Each structure stands twice: as structure tokens, then as C-alpha cells.
Amino acid sequence: MASNTVDTESLGQAANALGVYIGEVQDNIQKMQDAATDCSDNMGSDVYSQKAIAKLGDCIKALSATIQEAQTLRATILKKKQQIEESQNSF
């Protein structure tokens, strides 16, 4: 009978990588928000500027949803890692 083992270190690395991804995307979201603000401040109510700002807003919403999913996945990975470690410690 083959035994299944789970490498909790790999789960930790995956969670850490997701944490880095989340941080980098959040930084880029902030840059987009800053660009939209700058565009609005500099161009006022120019029609083309407003379209660009709206598109940035759409991108920010989509990226924010992606971040939420990544945070949920990261939390799930960390919970599973903890469960495995606790079950290994009980033996």
C-alpha cells in the first residue's frame, strides 16, 4: 500500500507566493488609482480623459475581485497546512 504524504513546506511556499502576488497587484491597483486621479486633475472633464478614467476603474474592479479570490485561496491553503500539521503532531 502506497502512502500519501503532504509536503506542508510546499503549501507554505504556495501561500507565500500568493502573498507576494497579492501585494504586487495591490501596488499596481494603487498606481492605477493614482493615474486616474492625476488624469482627472490635469485634464478635468475632457471626454477622452473620462473614458480613460472609466477604463482604469473597470480594471481596478476586476483586479480587486481577483485579489479577493487570491486571498481566499491563500487562506484555504494556510488552513489546510495547519490542519495537516496538527494531525501530524497528534501521532
Contact map, one row per residue, 1 for C-alpha under 8 A:
1110000000000000000000000000000000000000000000000000000000000000000000000000000000000000000
1111000000000000000000000000000000000000000000000000000000000000000000000000000000000000000
1111100000000000000000000000000000000000000000000000000000000000000000000000000000000000000
0111110000000000000000000000000000000000000000000000000000000000000000000000000000000000000
0011111000000000000000000000000000000000000000000000000000000000000000000000000000000000000
0001111100000000000000000000000000000000000000000000000000000000000000000000000000010000000
0000111111100000000000000000000000000000000000000000000000000000000000000000000000000000000
0000011111110000000000000000000000000000000000000000000000000000000000000000000010011000000
0000001111111000000000000000000000000000000000000000000000000000000000000000000000000000000
0000001111111100000000000000000000000000000000000000000000000000000000000000000000000000000
0000001111111110000000000000000000000000000000000000000000000000000000000000110010000000000
0000000111111111000000000000000000000000000000000000000000000000000000000000110010000000000
0000000011111111100000000000000000000000000000000000000000000000000000000000000000000000000
0000000001111111110000000000000000000000000000000000000000000000000000000100100000000000000
0000000000111111111000000000000000000000000000000000000000000000000000000110110000000000000
0000000000011111111100000000000000000000000000000000000000000000000000000000000000000000000
0000000000001111111110000000000000000000000000000000000000000000000000000000000000000000000
0000000000000111111111000000000000000000000000000000000000000000000001100100000000000000000
0000000000000011111111100000000000000000000000000000000000000000000000100100000000000000000
0000000000000001111111110000000000000000000000000000000000000000000000000000000000000000000
0000000000000000111111111000000000000000000000000000000000000000000000000000000000000000000
0000000000000000011111111100000000000000000000000000000000000000001001100000000000000000000
0000000000000000001111111110000000000000000000000000000000000000000000000000000000000000000
0000000000000000000111111111000000000000000000000000000000000000000000000000000000000000000
0000000000000000000011111111100000000000000000000000000000000010001000000000000000000000000
0000000000000000000001111111110000000000000000000000000000000001001000000000000000000000000
0000000000000000000000111111111000000000000000000000000000000000000000000000000000000000000
0000000000000000000000011111111100000000000000000000000000000000000000000000000000000000000
0000000000000000000000001111111110000000000000000000000000010011000000000000000000000000000
0000000000000000000000000111111111000000000000000000000000000000000000000000000000000000000
0000000000000000000000000011111111100000000000000000000000000000000000000000000000000000000
0000000000000000000000000001111111110000000000000000000100010000000000000000000000000000000
0000000000000000000000000000111111111000000000000000000110010000000000000000000000000000000
0000000000000000000000000000011111111100000000000000000000000000000000000000000000000000000
0000000000000000000000000000001111111110000000000000000000000000000000000000000000000000000
0000000000000000000000000000000111111111000000000001100110000000000000000000000000000000000
0000000000000000000000000000000011111111100000000000000000000000000000000000000000000000000
0000000000000000000000000000000001111111110000000000000000000000000000000000000000000000000
0000000000000000000000000000000000111111111100001000100000000000000000000000000000000000000
0000000000000000000000000000000000011111111110001100100000000000000000000000000000000000000
0000000000000000000000000000000000001111111100000000000000000000000000000000000000000000000
0000000000000000000000000000000000000111111100000000000000000000000000000000000000000000000
0000000000000000000000000000000000000011111111001000000000000000000000000000000000000000000
0000000000000000000000000000000000000011111111001000000000000000000000000000000000000000000
0000000000000000000000000000000000000001001111101100000000000000000000000000000000000000000
0000000000000000000000000000000000000000001111111100000000000000000000000000000000000000000
0000000000000000000000000000000000000000000011111110000000000000000000000000000000000000000
0000000000000000000000000000000000000000000001111111000000000000000000000000000000000000000
0000000000000000000000000000000000000011001111111111100000000000000000000000000000000000000
0000000000000000000000000000000000000001000011111111110000000000000000000000000000000000000
0000000000000000000000000000000000000000000000111111111000000000000000000000000000000000000
0000000000000000000000000000000000010000000000011111111100000000000000000000000000000000000
0000000000000000000000000000000000010011000000001111111110000000000000000000000000000000000
0000000000000000000000000000000000000000000000000111111111000000000000000000000000000000000
0000000000000000000000000000000000000000000000000011111111100000000000000000000000000000000
0000000000000000000000000000000110010000000000000001111111110000000000000000000000000000000
0000000000000000000000000000000010010000000000000000111111111000000000000000000000000000000
0000000000000000000000000000000000000000000000000000011111111100000000000000000000000000000
0000000000000000000000000000000000000000000000000000001111111110000000000000000000000000000
0000000000000000000000000000100110000000000000000000000111111111000000000000000000000000000
0000000000000000000000000000000000000000000000000000000011111111100000000000000000000000000
0000000000000000000000000000000000000000000000000000000001111111110000000000000000000000000
0000000000000000000000001000100000000000000000000000000000111111111000000000000000000000000
0000000000000000000000000100100000000000000000000000000000011111111100000000000000000000000
0000000000000000000000000000000000000000000000000000000000001111111110000000000000000000000
0000000000000000000000000000000000000000000000000000000000000111111111000000000000000000000
0000000000000000000001001100000000000000000000000000000000000011111111100000000000000000000
0000000000000000000000000000000000000000000000000000000000000001111111110000000000000000000
0000000000000000000000000000000000000000000000000000000000000000111111111000000000000000000
0000000000000000010001000000000000000000000000000000000000000000011111111100000000000000000
0000000000000000011001000000000000000000000000000000000000000000001111111110000000000000000
0000000000000000000000000000000000000000000000000000000000000000000111111111000000000000000
0000000000000000000000000000000000000000000000000000000000000000000011111111100000000000000
0000000000000110011000000000000000000000000000000000000000000000000001111111110000000000000
0000000000000010000000000000000000000000000000000000000000000000000000111111111000000000000
0000000000000000000000000000000000000000000000000000000000000000000000011111111100000000000
0000000000110110000000000000000000000000000000000000000000000000000000001111111110000000000
0000000000110010000000000000000000000000000000000000000000000000000000000111111111000000000
0000000000000000000000000000000000000000000000000000000000000000000000000011111111100000000
0000000000000000000000000000000000000000000000000000000000000000000000000001111111110000000
0000000100110000000000000000000000000000000000000000000000000000000000000000111111111000000
0000000000000000000000000000000000000000000000000000000000000000000000000000011111111100000
0000000000000000000000000000000000000000000000000000000000000000000000000000001111111110000
0000010100000000000000000000000000000000000000000000000000000000000000000000000111111111000
0000000100000000000000000000000000000000000000000000000000000000000000000000000011111111100
0000000000000000000000000000000000000000000000000000000000000000000000000000000001111111110
0000000000000000000000000000000000000000000000000000000000000000000000000000000000111111111
0000000000000000000000000000000000000000000000000000000000000000000000000000000000011111111
0000000000000000000000000000000000000000000000000000000000000000000000000000000000001111111
0000000000000000000000000000000000000000000000000000000000000000000000000000000000000111111
0000000000000000000000000000000000000000000000000000000000000000000000000000000000000011111
